[in-house]
Amino acid sequence: METDRAVEAAMSRLFQDVEEAQVGERLQSILDSIENLVLPVKPRAAFALIVNLIERDRDAMECCGDHHYAVAAALNRAMGLVAKAGRSLPEEEVRTTLERLIAEDTYLTREALAEVAIERFKDLKGCADHPE
């Protein structure tokens, strides 16, 4: 998909030659664009973009130096937006994606995602309150 390649290229550039303090700011800027320009007209595309951003949490955390708070704030915002975008998508698609994102949380940055998932899917696999 052309869009997926463009997003991947943009996400790769996001973390190249960036001042550590700017990583969180750039993530917030990307989220602003997705929320204001994409989500209102193409929720599925917004969902995919936000999922891609969440999947790059490792890169963001490794590039932000001591500015973890700003990156964590942006990632927490992304969790809320992925829930908002997922409202108009098929439940099973959203459930599968959230389960995968939670299971792949190697940097422990997706706790808010688990909370979002539990709120929508009371029996979601991988959530601390609902063991498999």
N, CA, C and O atoms as a GROMACS GRO file, in nm:
protein
  528
    1MET      N    1   0.084  -0.119   0.000
    1MET     CA    2   0.000   0.000   0.000
    1MET      C    3   0.088   0.125   0.000
    1MET      O    4   0.182   0.135   0.078
    2GLU      N    5   0.057   0.216  -0.086
    2GLU     CA    6   0.134   0.340  -0.099
    2GLU      C    7   0.133   0.422   0.030
    2GLU      O    8   0.236   0.476   0.071
    3THR      N    9   0.018   0.429   0.094
    3THR     CA   10   0.005   0.505   0.218
    3THR      C   11   0.092   0.446   0.328
    3THR      O   12   0.157   0.520   0.402
    4ASP      N   13   0.094   0.313   0.340
    4ASP     CA   14   0.175   0.248   0.443
    4ASP      C   15   0.322   0.278   0.424
    4ASP      O   16   0.394   0.303   0.521
    5ARG      N   17   0.370   0.275   0.300
    5ARG     CA   18   0.511   0.305   0.274
    5ARG      C   19   0.542   0.450   0.308
    5ARG      O   20   0.648   0.479   0.363
    6ALA      N   21   0.452   0.539   0.275
    6ALA     CA   22   0.473   0.681   0.306
    6ALA      C   23   0.476   0.705   0.456
    6ALA      O   24   0.559   0.782   0.505
    7VAL      N   25   0.387   0.639   0.528
    7VAL     CA   26   0.383   0.653   0.674
    7VAL      C   27   0.511   0.598   0.735
    7VAL      O   28   0.571   0.661   0.822
    8GLU      N   29   0.554   0.482   0.690
    8GLU     CA   30   0.676   0.421   0.743
    8GLU      C   31   0.796   0.512   0.718
    8GLU      O   32   0.880   0.530   0.807
    9ALA      N   33   0.805   0.570   0.599
    9ALA     CA   34   0.915   0.661   0.568
    9ALA      C   35   0.910   0.785   0.658
    9ALA      O   36   1.013   0.830   0.708
   10ALA      N   37   0.791   0.839   0.677
   10ALA     CA   38   0.776   0.958   0.762
   10ALA      C   39   0.812   0.926   0.907
   10ALA      O   40   0.877   1.006   0.973
   11MET      N   41   0.770   0.810   0.955
   11MET     CA   42   0.801   0.772   1.093
   11MET      C   43   0.951   0.750   1.110
   11MET      O   44   1.006   0.784   1.215
   12SER      N   45   1.017   0.695   1.010
   12SER     CA   46   1.162   0.675   1.019
   12SER      C   47   1.234   0.809   1.026
   12SER      O   48   1.328   0.825   1.103
   13ARG      N   49   1.190   0.904   0.946
   13ARG     CA   50   1.250   1.037   0.947
   13ARG      C   51   1.224   1.111   1.078
   13ARG      O   52   1.302   1.196   1.118
   14LEU      N   53   1.115   1.078   1.143
   14LEU     CA   54   1.078   1.145   1.268
   14LEU      C   55   1.189   1.139   1.370
   14LEU      O   56   1.212   1.236   1.443
   15PHE      N   57   1.258   1.027   1.376
   15PHE     CA   58   1.356   1.007   1.481
   15PHE      C   59   1.500   1.028   1.435
   15PHE      O   60   1.593   1.009   1.513
   16GLN      N   61   1.520   1.068   1.311
   16GLN     CA   62   1.654   1.094   1.262
   16GLN      C   63   1.690   1.240   1.285
   16GLN      O   64   1.611   1.330   1.255
   17ASP      N   65   1.808   1.263   1.338
   17ASP     CA   66   1.859   1.398   1.358
   17ASP      C   67   1.762   1.489   1.432
   17ASP      O   68   1.745   1.605   1.396
   18VAL      N   69   1.701   1.436   1.535
   18VAL     CA   70   1.605   1.512   1.614
   18VAL      C   71   1.667   1.539   1.751
   18VAL      O   72   1.725   1.450   1.812
   19GLU      N   73   1.654   1.660   1.797
   19GLU     CA   74   1.695   1.690   1.934
   19GLU      C   75   1.608   1.606   2.027
   19GLU      O   76   1.489   1.589   2.004
   20GLU      N   77   1.669   1.556   2.131
   20GLU     CA   78   1.598   1.469   2.224
   20GLU      C   79   1.468   1.530   2.275
   20GLU      O   80   1.366   1.461   2.284
   21ALA      N   81   1.471   1.657   2.307
   21ALA     CA   82   1.353   1.724   2.362
   21ALA      C   83   1.241   1.739   2.260
   21ALA      O   84   1.126   1.761   2.297
   22GLN      N   85   1.273   1.727   2.133
   22GLN     CA   86   1.173   1.748   2.028
   22GLN      C   87   1.094   1.623   1.992
   22GLN      O   88   0.992   1.633   1.923
   23VAL      N   89   1.136   1.507   2.037
   23VAL     CA   90   1.069   1.384   1.999
   23VAL      C   91   0.922   1.388   2.042
   23VAL      O   92   0.833   1.363   1.961
   24GLY      N   93   0.896   1.420   2.168
   24GLY     CA   94   0.758   1.428   2.216
   24GLY      C   95   0.678   1.533   2.143
   24GLY      O   96   0.560   1.512   2.112
   25GLU      N   97   0.740   1.648   2.114
   25GLU     CA   98   0.672   1.755   2.040
   25GLU      C   99   0.633   1.709   1.900
   25GLU      O  100   0.523   1.738   1.852
   26ARG      N  101   0.722   1.638   1.835
   26ARG     CA  102   0.692   1.589   1.700
   26ARG      C  103   0.580   1.486   1.702
   26ARG      O  104   0.493   1.486   1.614
   27LEU      N  105   0.581   1.399   1.801
   27LEU     CA  106   0.472   1.303   1.813
   27LEU      C  107   0.339   1.375   1.832
   27LEU      O  108   0.239   1.338   1.771
   28GLN      N  109   0.338   1.476   1.918
   28GLN     CA  110   0.214   1.553   1.940
   28GLN      C  111   0.168   1.620   1.811
   28GLN      O  112   0.049   1.625   1.782
   29SER      N  113   0.262   1.672   1.734
   29SER     CA  114   0.228   1.736   1.607
   29SER      C  115   0.166   1.636   1.508
   29SER      O  116   0.069   1.668   1.440
   30ILE      N  117   0.223   1.518   1.503
   30ILE     CA  118   0.167   1.413   1.417
   30ILE      C  119   0.027   1.377   1.463
   30ILE      O  120  -0.064   1.363   1.381
   31LEU      N  121   0.009   1.363   1.594
   31LEU     CA  122  -0.123   1.330   1.647
   31LEU      C  123  -0.224   1.442   1.620
   31LEU      O  124  -0.341   1.414   1.592
   32ASP      N  125  -0.180   1.567   1.628
   32ASP     CA  126  -0.268   1.680   1.594
   32ASP      C  127  -0.320   1.665   1.451
   32ASP      O  128  -0.439   1.679   1.425
   33SER      N  129  -0.229   1.636   1.360
   33SER     CA  130  -0.267   1.622   1.219
   33SER      C  131  -0.362   1.506   1.198
   33SER      O  132  -0.462   1.518   1.128
   34ILE      N  133  -0.332   1.393   1.260
   34ILE     CA  134  -0.420   1.276   1.245
   34ILE      C  135  -0.558   1.307   1.302
   34ILE      O  136  -0.660   1.278   1.239
   35GLU      N  137  -0.561   1.366   1.421
   35GLU     CA  138  -0.689   1.393   1.487
   35GLU      C  139  -0.774   1.495   1.410
   35GLU      O  140  -0.895   1.478   1.396
   36ASN      N  141  -0.710   1.598   1.360
   36ASN     CA  142  -0.785   1.707   1.296
   36ASN      C  143  -0.810   1.688   1.148
   36ASN      O  144  -0.910   1.736   1.095
   37LEU      N  145  -0.720   1.618   1.079
   37LEU     CA  146  -0.732   1.608   0.934
   37LEU      C  147  -0.777   1.471   0.884
   37LEU      O  148  -0.849   1.462   0.785
   38VAL      N  149  -0.735   1.365   0.951
   38VAL     CA  150  -0.764   1.230   0.901
   38VAL      C  151  -0.885   1.169   0.971
   38VAL      O  152  -0.976   1.119   0.905
   39LEU      N  153  -0.885   1.172   1.102
   39LEU     CA  154  -0.990   1.106   1.179
   39LEU      C  155  -1.132   1.148   1.140
   39LEU      O  156  -1.219   1.061   1.128
   40PRO      N  157  -1.159   1.277   1.118
   40PRO     CA  158  -1.297   1.315   1.084
   40PRO      C  159  -1.346   1.258   0.950
   40PRO      O  160  -1.467   1.240   0.931
   41VAL      N  161  -1.255   1.230   0.857
   41VAL     CA  162  -1.298   1.184   0.725
   41VAL      C  163  -1.265   1.038   0.695
   41VAL      O  164  -1.332   0.975   0.614
   42LYS      N  165  -1.162   0.985   0.759
   42LYS     CA  166  -1.121   0.846   0.734
   42LYS      C  167  -1.075   0.779   0.863
   42LYS      O  168  -0.955   0.766   0.889
   43PRO      N  169  -1.171   0.738   0.945
   43PRO     CA  170  -1.135   0.677   1.074
   43PRO      C  171  -1.045   0.553   1.060
   43PRO      O  172  -0.956   0.532   1.142
   44ARG      N  173  -1.066   0.473   0.957
   44ARG     CA  174  -0.983   0.354   0.937
   44ARG      C  175  -0.838   0.394   0.912
   44ARG      O  176  -0.746   0.332   0.967
   45ALA      N  177  -0.816   0.494   0.830
   45ALA     CA  178  -0.680   0.542   0.802
   45ALA      C  179  -0.620   0.601   0.929
   45ALA      O  180  -0.502   0.580   0.957
   46ALA      N  181  -0.699   0.675   1.005
   46ALA     CA  182  -0.650   0.732   1.130
   46ALA      C  183  -0.609   0.621   1.227
   46ALA      O  184  -0.504   0.629   1.291
   47PHE      N  185  -0.691   0.519   1.236
   47PHE     CA  186  -0.661   0.404   1.323
   47PHE      C  187  -0.526   0.343   1.282
   47PHE      O  188  -0.442   0.317   1.368
   48ALA      N  189  -0.508   0.320   1.154
   48ALA     CA  190  -0.383   0.259   1.105
   48ALA      C  191  -0.263   0.349   1.133
   48ALA      O  192  -0.157   0.300   1.173
   49LEU      N  193  -0.277   0.478   1.113
   49LEU     CA  194  -0.167   0.571   1.140
   49LEU      C  195  -0.130   0.573   1.288
   49LEU      O  196  -0.012   0.573   1.323
   50ILE      N  197  -0.230   0.576   1.373
   50ILE     CA  198  -0.204   0.580   1.517
   50ILE      C  199  -0.142   0.449   1.563
   50ILE      O  200  -0.050   0.449   1.646
   51VAL      N  201  -0.190   0.337   1.512
   51VAL     CA  202  -0.131   0.208   1.546
   51VAL      C  203   0.016   0.207   1.505
   51VAL      O  204   0.102   0.160   1.580
   52ASN      N  205   0.046   0.258   1.386
   52ASN     CA  206   0.184   0.264   1.340
   52ASN      C  207   0.269   0.348   1.434
   52ASN      O  208   0.382   0.311   1.466
   53LEU      N  209   0.216   0.460   1.479
   53LEU     CA  210   0.289   0.545   1.573
   53LEU      C  211   0.314   0.472   1.705
   53LEU      O  212   0.424   0.477   1.759
   54ILE      N  213   0.212   0.403   1.756
   54ILE     CA  214   0.227   0.329   1.882
   54ILE      C  215   0.333   0.219   1.866
   54ILE      O  216   0.412   0.195   1.957
   55GLU      N  217   0.334   0.155   1.752
   55GLU     CA  218   0.432   0.050   1.727
   55GLU      C  219   0.575   0.102   1.727
   55GLU      O  220   0.669   0.024   1.746
   56ARG      N  221   0.593   0.230   1.707
   56ARG     CA  222   0.727   0.290   1.705
   56ARG      C  223   0.766   0.347   1.841
   56ARG      O  224   0.861   0.426   1.849
   57ASP      N  225   0.696   0.308   1.948
   57ASP     CA  226   0.727   0.361   2.080
   57ASP      C  227   0.871   0.334   2.122
   57ASP      O  228   0.932   0.417   2.189
   58ARG      N  229   0.924   0.221   2.083
   58ARG     CA  230   1.063   0.188   2.117
   58ARG      C  231   1.159   0.292   2.059
   58ARG      O  232   1.247   0.343   2.129
   59ASP      N  233   1.141   0.323   1.931
   59ASP     CA  234   1.226   0.423   1.866
   59ASP      C  235   1.216   0.557   1.938
   59ASP      O  236   1.318   0.623   1.963
   60ALA      N  237   1.095   0.596   1.970
   60ALA     CA  238   1.075   0.725   2.038
   60ALA      C  239   1.144   0.728   2.173
   60ALA      O  240   1.212   0.825   2.207
   61MET      N  241   1.128   0.622   2.251
   61MET     CA  242   1.187   0.618   2.384
   61MET      C  243   1.340   0.614   2.377
   61MET      O  244   1.407   0.671   2.464
   62GLU      N  245   1.394   0.550   2.278
   62GLU     CA  246   1.539   0.542   2.265
   62GLU      C  247   1.601   0.673   2.215
   62GLU      O  248   1.720   0.698   2.236
   63CYS      N  249   1.522   0.756   2.151
   63CYS     CA  250   1.574   0.881   2.094
   63CYS      C  251   1.547   1.004   2.181
   63CYS      O  252   1.596   1.113   2.150
   64CYS      N  253   1.472   0.989   2.287
   64CYS     CA  254   1.429   1.108   2.361
   64CYS      C  255   1.519   1.143   2.479
   64CYS      O  256   1.492   1.241   2.549
   65GLY      N  257   1.624   1.066   2.503
   65GLY     CA  258   1.712   1.097   2.614
   65GLY      C  259   1.637   1.098   2.746
   65GLY      O  260   1.569   1.001   2.780
   66ASP      N  261   1.650   1.206   2.820
   66ASP     CA  262   1.582   1.218   2.949
   66ASP      C  263   1.442   1.278   2.938
   66ASP      O  264   1.382   1.314   3.040
   67HIS      N  265   1.390   1.287   2.820
   67HIS     CA  266   1.260   1.350   2.797
   67HIS      C  267   1.150   1.246   2.780
   67HIS      O  268   1.063   1.259   2.694
   68HIS      N  269   1.154   1.142   2.863
   68HIS     CA  270   1.056   1.034   2.854
   68HIS      C  271   0.914   1.081   2.881
   68HIS      O  272   0.819   1.030   2.822
   69TYR      N  273   0.900   1.179   2.970
   69TYR     CA  274   0.765   1.226   3.006
   69TYR      C  275   0.690   1.278   2.882
   69TYR      O  276   0.573   1.247   2.863
   70ALA      N  277   0.758   1.357   2.800
   70ALA     CA  278   0.693   1.414   2.682
   70ALA      C  279   0.653   1.305   2.583
   70ALA      O  280   0.546   1.313   2.522
   71VAL      N  281   0.737   1.204   2.568
   71VAL     CA  282   0.704   1.093   2.478
   71VAL      C  283   0.589   1.012   2.537
   71VAL      O  284   0.497   0.974   2.465
   72ALA      N  285   0.595   0.984   2.666
   72ALA     CA  286   0.488   0.908   2.731
   72ALA      C  287   0.354   0.982   2.720
   72ALA      O  288   0.250   0.920   2.698
   73ALA      N  289   0.356   1.114   2.734
   73ALA     CA  290   0.233   1.193   2.720
   73ALA      C  291   0.176   1.179   2.579
   73ALA      O  292   0.055   1.164   2.561
   74ALA      N  293   0.262   1.185   2.480
   74ALA     CA  294   0.216   1.171   2.341
   74ALA      C  295   0.161   1.030   2.317
   74ALA      O  296   0.058   1.014   2.252
   75LEU      N  297   0.229   0.930   2.370
   75LEU     CA  298   0.182   0.792   2.352
   75LEU      C  299   0.049   0.771   2.424
   75LEU      O  300  -0.039   0.701   2.373
   76ASN      N  301   0.032   0.829   2.542
   76ASN     CA  302  -0.096   0.819   2.612
   76ASN      C  303  -0.208   0.884   2.532
   76ASN      O  304  -0.319   0.833   2.526
   77ARG      N  305  -0.177   0.997   2.470
   77ARG     CA  306  -0.276   1.063   2.384
   77ARG      C  307  -0.310   0.973   2.266
   77ARG      O  308  -0.426   0.963   2.226
   78ALA      N  309  -0.209   0.907   2.210
   78ALA     CA  310  -0.231   0.816   2.097
   78ALA      C  311  -0.325   0.703   2.137
   78ALA      O  312  -0.407   0.659   2.057
   79MET      N  313  -0.313   0.656   2.261
   79MET     CA  314  -0.401   0.548   2.309
   79MET      C  315  -0.547   0.592   2.307
   79MET      O  316  -0.635   0.517   2.265
   80GLY      N  317  -0.571   0.714   2.352
   80GLY     CA  318  -0.708   0.766   2.349
   80GLY      C  319  -0.759   0.785   2.208
   80GLY      O  320  -0.876   0.758   2.179
   81LEU      N  321  -0.672   0.830   2.119
   81LEU     CA  322  -0.713   0.851   1.980
   81LEU      C  323  -0.737   0.720   1.907
   81LEU      O  324  -0.825   0.711   1.822
   82VAL      N  325  -0.658   0.617   1.939
   82VAL     CA  326  -0.681   0.488   1.873
   82VAL      C  327  -0.818   0.433   1.915
   82VAL      O  328  -0.886   0.370   1.834
   83ALA      N  329  -0.856   0.457   2.038
   83ALA     CA  330  -0.989   0.415   2.083
   83ALA      C  331  -1.098   0.492   2.010
   83ALA      O  332  -1.198   0.435   1.967
   84LYS      N  333  -1.077   0.621   1.995
   84LYS     CA  334  -1.175   0.705   1.925
   84LYS      C  335  -1.188   0.663   1.779
   84LYS      O  336  -1.299   0.651   1.727
   85ALA      N  337  -1.075   0.640   1.714
   85ALA     CA  338  -1.078   0.598   1.572
   85ALA      C  339  -1.139   0.459   1.558
   85ALA      O  340  -1.207   0.430   1.459
   86GLY      N  341  -1.116   0.373   1.657
   86GLY     CA  342  -1.166   0.237   1.650
   86GLY      C  343  -1.315   0.222   1.670
   86GLY      O  344  -1.371   0.115   1.644
   87ARG      N  345  -1.381   0.326   1.717
   87ARG     CA  346  -1.526   0.318   1.741
   87ARG      C  347  -1.606   0.284   1.616
   87ARG      O  348  -1.711   0.220   1.624
   88SER      N  349  -1.557   0.328   1.501
   88SER     CA  350  -1.634   0.305   1.377
   88SER      C  351  -1.585   0.182   1.300
   88SER      O  352  -1.632   0.156   1.190
   89LEU      N  353  -1.492   0.107   1.358
   89LEU     CA  354  -1.438  -0.012   1.291
   89LEU      C  355  -1.500  -0.138   1.350
   89LEU      O  356  -1.555  -0.135   1.460
   90PRO      N  357  -1.491  -0.249   1.277
   90PRO     CA  358  -1.544  -0.375   1.330
   90PRO      C  359  -1.477  -0.413   1.462
   90PRO      O  360  -1.355  -0.402   1.477
   91GLU      N  361  -1.557  -0.457   1.556
   91GLU     CA  362  -1.508  -0.487   1.690
   91GLU      C  363  -1.393  -0.587   1.689
   91GLU      O  364  -1.295  -0.567   1.760
   92GLU      N  365  -1.403  -0.692   1.611
   92GLU     CA  366  -1.298  -0.796   1.610
   92GLU      C  367  -1.166  -0.741   1.558
   92GLU      O  368  -1.060  -0.778   1.608
   93GLU      N  369  -1.171  -0.655   1.460
   93GLU     CA  370  -1.049  -0.594   1.407
   93GLU      C  371  -0.979  -0.509   1.514
   93GLU      O  372  -0.857  -0.517   1.530
   94VAL      N  373  -1.056  -0.430   1.584
   94VAL     CA  374  -1.000  -0.346   1.690
   94VAL      C  375  -0.947  -0.433   1.803
   94VAL      O  376  -0.836  -0.410   1.852
   95ARG      N  377  -1.024  -0.531   1.843
   95ARG     CA  378  -0.983  -0.622   1.952
   95ARG      C  379  -0.850  -0.689   1.918
   95ARG      O  380  -0.760  -0.690   2.001
   96THR      N  381  -0.838  -0.745   1.800
   96THR     CA  382  -0.716  -0.815   1.759
   96THR      C  383  -0.596  -0.721   1.760
   96THR      O  384  -0.488  -0.758   1.806
   97THR      N  385  -0.615  -0.601   1.710
   97THR     CA  386  -0.506  -0.504   1.706
   97THR      C  387  -0.463  -0.463   1.846
   97THR      O  388  -0.344  -0.457   1.876
   98LEU      N  389  -0.560  -0.435   1.933
   98LEU     CA  390  -0.527  -0.395   2.070
   98LEU      C  391  -0.457  -0.508   2.146
   98LEU      O  392  -0.361  -0.483   2.219
   99GLU      N  393  -0.505  -0.629   2.128
   99GLU     CA  394  -0.439  -0.743   2.194
   99GLU      C  395  -0.294  -0.755   2.149
   99GLU      O  396  -0.205  -0.778   2.231
  100ARG      N  397  -0.270  -0.738   2.019
  100ARG     CA  398  -0.134  -0.748   1.967
  100ARG      C  399  -0.046  -0.636   2.023
  100ARG      O  400   0.067  -0.661   2.065
  101LEU      N  401  -0.097  -0.514   2.022
  101LEU     CA  402  -0.019  -0.400   2.074
  101LEU      C  403   0.015  -0.419   2.222
  101LEU      O  404   0.126  -0.389   2.264
  102ILE      N  405  -0.079  -0.466   2.299
  102ILE     CA  406  -0.056  -0.488   2.442
  102ILE      C  407   0.046  -0.600   2.462
  102ILE      O  408   0.136  -0.588   2.546
  103ALA      N  409   0.034  -0.707   2.386
  103ALA     CA  410   0.127  -0.820   2.399
  103ALA      C  411   0.270  -0.781   2.360
  103ALA      O  412   0.366  -0.838   2.412
  104GLU      N  413   0.285  -0.686   2.270
  104GLU     CA  414   0.416  -0.646   2.221
  104GLU      C  415   0.474  -0.526   2.296
  104GLU      O  416   0.568  -0.462   2.248
  105ASP      N  417   0.420  -0.495   2.410
  105ASP     CA  418   0.463  -0.377   2.488
  105ASP      C  419   0.594  -0.406   2.562
  105ASP      O  420   0.592  -0.433   2.682
  106THR      N  421   0.706  -0.400   2.492
  106THR     CA  422   0.835  -0.430   2.554
  106THR      C  423   0.892  -0.312   2.632
  106THR      O  424   0.979  -0.332   2.717
  107TYR      N  425   0.846  -0.191   2.605
  107TYR     CA  426   0.897  -0.073   2.676
  107TYR      C  427   0.802  -0.024   2.784
  107TYR      O  428   0.825   0.081   2.844
  108LEU      N  429   0.697  -0.098   2.809
  108LEU     CA  430   0.599  -0.064   2.912
  108LEU      C  431   0.543   0.077   2.894
  108LEU      O  432   0.527   0.151   2.990
  109THR      N  433   0.514   0.111   2.771
  109THR     CA  434   0.459   0.242   2.739
  109THR      C  435   0.310   0.236   2.705
  109THR      O  436   0.248   0.338   2.676
  110ARG      N  437   0.254   0.116   2.707
  110ARG     CA  438   0.116   0.099   2.658
  110ARG      C  439   0.015   0.067   2.767
  110ARG      O  440  -0.089   0.007   2.740
  111GLU      N  441   0.045   0.106   2.890
  111GLU     CA  442  -0.047   0.080   3.000
  111GLU      C  443  -0.182   0.147   2.976
  111GLU      O  444  -0.287   0.088   3.004
  112ALA      N  445  -0.180   0.268   2.924
  112ALA     CA  446  -0.305   0.338   2.896
  112ALA      C  447  -0.386   0.265   2.789
  112ALA      O  448  -0.509   0.270   2.790
  113LEU      N  449  -0.318   0.198   2.698
  113LEU     CA  450  -0.386   0.120   2.596
  113LEU      C  451  -0.462   0.004   2.659
  113LEU      O  452  -0.574  -0.027   2.618
  114ALA      N  453  -0.402  -0.059   2.757
  114ALA     CA  454  -0.470  -0.168   2.827
  114ALA      C  455  -0.596  -0.116   2.895
  114ALA      O  456  -0.699  -0.184   2.894
  115GLU      N  457  -0.590   0.004   2.953
  115GLU     CA  458  -0.708   0.063   3.017
  115GLU      C  459  -0.817   0.091   2.914
  115GLU      O  460  -0.935   0.064   2.939
  116VAL      N  461  -0.777   0.144   2.799
  116VAL     CA  462  -0.873   0.169   2.691
  116VAL      C  463  -0.936   0.038   2.647
  116VAL      O  464  -1.057   0.030   2.627
  117ALA      N  465  -0.853  -0.064   2.632
  117ALA     CA  466  -0.901  -0.194   2.586
  117ALA      C  467  -0.997  -0.257   2.686
  117ALA      O  468  -1.100  -0.312   2.648
  118ILE      N  469  -0.963  -0.249   2.814
  118ILE     CA  470  -1.049  -0.307   2.916
  118ILE      C  471  -1.185  -0.237   2.916
  118ILE      O  472  -1.289  -0.302   2.933
  119GLU      N  473  -1.185  -0.106   2.897
  119GLU     CA  474  -1.310  -0.031   2.894
  119GLU      C  475  -1.400  -0.078   2.780
  119GLU      O  476  -1.522  -0.088   2.796
  120ARG      N  477  -1.341  -0.106   2.664
  120ARG     CA  478  -1.420  -0.147   2.549
  120ARG      C  479  -1.448  -0.296   2.547
  120ARG      O  480  -1.558  -0.340   2.513
  121PHE      N  481  -1.347  -0.375   2.584
  121PHE     CA  482  -1.358  -0.520   2.578
  121PHE      C  483  -1.326  -0.577   2.716
  121PHE      O  484  -1.209  -0.594   2.750
  122LYS      N  485  -1.425  -0.604   2.793
  122LYS     CA  486  -1.406  -0.647   2.931
  122LYS      C  487  -1.324  -0.775   2.943
  122LYS      O  488  -1.265  -0.800   3.048
  123ASP      N  489  -1.319  -0.857   2.839
  123ASP     CA  490  -1.250  -0.985   2.846
  123ASP      C  491  -1.125  -0.989   2.757
  123ASP      O  492  -1.084  -1.097   2.714
  124LEU      N  493  -1.065  -0.875   2.730
  124LEU     CA  494  -0.952  -0.868   2.638
  124LEU      C  495  -0.833  -0.948   2.690
  124LEU      O  496  -0.797  -0.936   2.807
  125LYS      N  497  -0.773  -1.028   2.604
  125LYS     CA  498  -0.655  -1.107   2.640
  125LYS      C  499  -0.535  -1.016   2.658
  125LYS      O  500  -0.516  -0.919   2.585
  126GLY      N  501  -0.454  -1.049   2.757
  126GLY     CA  502  -0.330  -0.976   2.778
  126GLY      C  503  -0.341  -0.862   2.876
  126GLY      O  504  -0.238  -0.803   2.912
  127CYS      N  505  -0.457  -0.828   2.920
  127CYS     CA  506  -0.473  -0.718   3.016
  127CYS      C  507  -0.455  -0.774   3.157
  127CYS      O  508  -0.500  -0.885   3.187
  128ALA      N  509  -0.391  -0.697   3.242
  128ALA     CA  510  -0.358  -0.742   3.377
  128ALA      C  511  -0.482  -0.782   3.457
  128ALA      O  512  -0.479  -0.880   3.531
  129ASP      N  513  -0.589  -0.708   3.442
  129ASP     CA  514  -0.710  -0.737   3.519
  129ASP      C  515  -0.786  -0.858   3.466
  129ASP      O  516  -0.875  -0.912   3.533
  130HIS      N  517  -0.750  -0.901   3.345
  130HIS     CA  518  -0.821  -1.011   3.280
  130HIS      C  519  -0.720  -1.106   3.219
  130HIS      O  520  -0.701  -1.104   3.097
  131PRO      N  521  -0.654  -1.189   3.300
  131PRO     CA  522  -0.554  -1.280   3.246
  131PRO      C  523  -0.615  -1.378   3.148
  131PRO      O  524  -0.734  -1.410   3.153
  132GLU      N  525  -0.529  -1.425   3.058
  132GLU     CA  526  -0.577  -1.520   2.955
  132GLU      C  527  -0.616  -1.652   3.016
  132GLU      O  528  -0.658  -1.743   2.944
   0.00000   0.00000   0.00000
